[in-house]
């Protein structure tokens, strides 16, 4: 089990306070700078491991940065605090993006990132809550995260707790039927403390989602299942911040975040080849010039 990095926690607290006090434009600027830093660290992590899912990592970085630096009620210095908000990464193959953000918050030292997927490293290719502080659920098989998050949200309701539960799903993952059972259950139980974020980058392993098993019209389908739907640009921090405000409708919230796979690295953007392709040394150098 990794341990908390107090220096990183202090840095996170300072930046989080600065973001919370900042005016709207400055808030966006601070989040964008932090997300760019996370993308560069993620790229270095994938390069060190020579494996990973860099395209999806890049598409969810802005969502994760917004949640951990401006939305979630958490304390990385006390990862298991009662009443904390939860984030379940259902698209567990993008663990490197989650690890990058968790380490920047101080859940563990960023010095551990180069061990990603190395033998005996706790930083497995899919998140493991027994090994990594801040990971709320073991995920990997697609279609499991939303049912788990629904159960966590229902348990919070039964306890009378006020914490919120977020789950980040891939759009290709919505082809799994278990998700739609969970969508129905969450609506039935009126889990307005549950937020499902769909990383709508329209690519999955090997093809576009619409060529594999069409999801459109996705917002209408989610609404028909009883959810409050918020459709946004998943790389626009102003829209992200607005999308994560609490529900007042009494229904669970689905945020359809339109994103770009490989976002931030020009030669990776919207190219299905980068689902889990590893960049060459020359490509790493070129990518870092765009990010740093």
N, C-alpha and C positions, 0 to 999 in steps of 0.2 A: 504494500500500500504506500503510495506516495504521500508526502507530508506538505503542509501548508508553507508557503514562502512568505514570511511576514513582510519583507521589504517590498515584494510585489503587491501584497495586499495594501500596504500604505500608499503605494503609487496609484493603485486602482481607486482607493477611497478619495485621494486628492483629485484625480481626474474626474471621477464621478460627481464629486461636489461641484467642481468647476463647470461641468456640463449642466448640472441641475440649475445652477445660478445664471447661466449664460442666456443672453437674448437669443431669439430664434435663429438668426443667421450664424451667430458664433457657435451655437449648439451644433448646427449642421456641419460647420467647418471642423469642429473638434472630433465629431464622430467620423467624418470622412478621413481625417488624418489617421485616426486610430485604425480604421478598417484597412487603409492602404498598408500600414505597418503590419497588420495581421496577414494580409495577402503575401507580403514579402517573406514573413516568417514561415508561412505555410509552404511557400515554394521551396524554401531552404529545407524544410522538414521532408517534403516529398523527394527532393534531390538526394538528401542523405540516406533515405530509406531505399531509394530506387524502386519504389512502388507506392501505390495510393490511388486516390480518385480526385485528381486535381481540378477537373472541370466543374464537378458539383461542389467541391470545396469553395471555389471562387464565387459560385452563384449564391451561396448562402452566407458569405462573410458579412455583408452589410446587415442582414437580418440578425445574425448572432451578435454583432457589435452593438447594434441598437438595443437589443434585449439586455445584454450583460452590463452595458454602460449607462443605460437610461431608463430601463423599464422594470426589470426583475427586482423584487424585494428580497435581497440575498445578503449574506455576509461571508465572503470567501474565507475569512479568518475562522469561521465557525460553520463548516460546510453542512453539518447535520442539524442546524438550528431549527427548533420547532417553529412552525408557522411560516417557513420560507416559501417563496414561490418555487415552482419546479419547471425545468425544461427537459423534455424527452426528445432526443434526436432519433426520430424513427428511421431516417435514411442513414443508418449506422455506418455504411461504407464511407461516409464523409467524416469519419472520426477525426482526421487530422485537422480539419477546420475547427471542430469543437475543442480539441486539445490546445490548439494555438490560442484560442480566446480564453479558455480556462486558465492556462498558464500565465497569460498576461494579467489576469485578475488575481493571481496568487494562490490558486488552489494547489498548485505545485510549481516547482521552479522551471522557467523556460529552458534551463540547461538540460532538462530531460528530453526536450523535443527531438534531438538527433537520434535518440534511441527508438523512435517510432518504428514498430514492427520488427525490431531486432529480437533475436532469441532471448527469452526470459524478461524482456521489457514489459512493464505494466501497460504501456501504450500500445495495446493490440490494434489490429486493423478494424475492429469494431469495439465500441465503448463497453467497459466492464465496470459496473458500480462497486465491485468488491476490490478493485485495484486503483481506481482513479477518483480522488475527491472531486465532488461537483457533478459527477455522472450520476443521474437519477435512475437509470434503467439500462439493463443490458439489451442492446439492440443489434440487429444484423439481418435476420430474416425479415424481408419487407412485409408490411401489413400488420406488424405487431405493436408499433409505437402508439398509435391512436387508441387501440383497446386498452393498453396499459395506462395511458394518460386519462382515459375516461374513468377507469377504476380509481385512480388517484384523486380525480376531481370529485367523484361520487363519495369517496371516503371522507374528503374534506367537508363536504356538505353534511354528512352524517355526524361529524364531530362538531359542526357549527363553526368551523374554522373559516377565516376570510382570505386565505392565500389563493393565488391563481396558479393554474397549470397550463403550460404551453407545450405544444408538440409540433415539431418541424418535420414535414413529410415531403418526399419527392413526388412529382406529378405522375411519373411512370408507376410509382408505388400504389397509386389509387386504382390500378387495375386489379389489385388484390381485394377479393370480396370481403375479407374481415374488416376492412376499413368501413365499408358501407353498413355493416352490422353495428359498428361502433358509432357511426354518424347517427343512425336511428336511435340507439340507446341513449346517447348524450342528449339528443333533442327530447326524447321521452322523459328523461329525468330533469330536464330544464337546467342543465349544468352551465349556468352563465359565468362560472368561474373557469371555464375551459376555452382555450384559444388554439385552434388548429391553423398552422401556417403552411400553405402549400407552396413549395418552391417550383413555380410554374416556368421552368426553362425550356419546356417542350422537347427535350431530348432525353432519351434513356439509352441504356447500353445497346449500341448497334444501330439505332434508328430514331426517328422522330416519334413522339408519343402518338401523334395522329395517324401515322402509318402503321403503328403496332396495334393499338386498340383505342379508338378515338374517345377523348374525355369531354369534348365540347358538346353543348355549352356548359362548362364546368360551374360558373357561378349560379346559373339557374338550377342545375342539378343539386348543388349544395343547399340552395334556398328551399328546394322542394323537400329536402330531408329535414327541414325545420330549423336551419341555422341562419343566423344573421351573417350576411356575406359582405366583406369589405374587399374591393378589388383595387390593387395599387401597383405602382412601379416599385419593385422590390429593391431598387438601388437608389431610391429617392428618400433621404432621411426624414424630410418633412412629412412625407406620406407614411413612412414607417412609424414615426412617433404617433401620428394621429390614429393609425390603424390599431395600435396597441392600447388605446384608452379602454377602460372597463366598459363592459356591456351595460346598457340601460334597458335592453329589450326583454330581459329575462331568459334569453336564449344563448346557447353557445355561439362563439364567434369563429367564422372561417375567414382567414385572410388569404386571398389569392394573390400572391406576390409574383408579378411578372418579372422574371430575371433572365440573365444571359449566362449560359454555361461558359466557364472560362473568363468571366468578367474581369476586366482590368489588364489582361494580357492579350494584345491585339491578335496574335496568330492563333490563339486558343479559342477566341470567342465564337460561340454558336457552331462549333465544329465537333461532331459526335466522336471523332477520333480521340478527343481528349477526355473521354469518360474515365479511362484509367491509364492513358499513355504517360510515359515518363519522359520529361524533356531532356535533351542532350545538354552537355556542358555549354555549348554555344547558345542554345535556346534559353538556358537558365540565365546566362549573362545578359542576353537581350531582354528577357522578361524583367530582370531586376532593374535595368535601365529605365523601363517604363514605370516601375512601381516606386523606386527610391528617389 
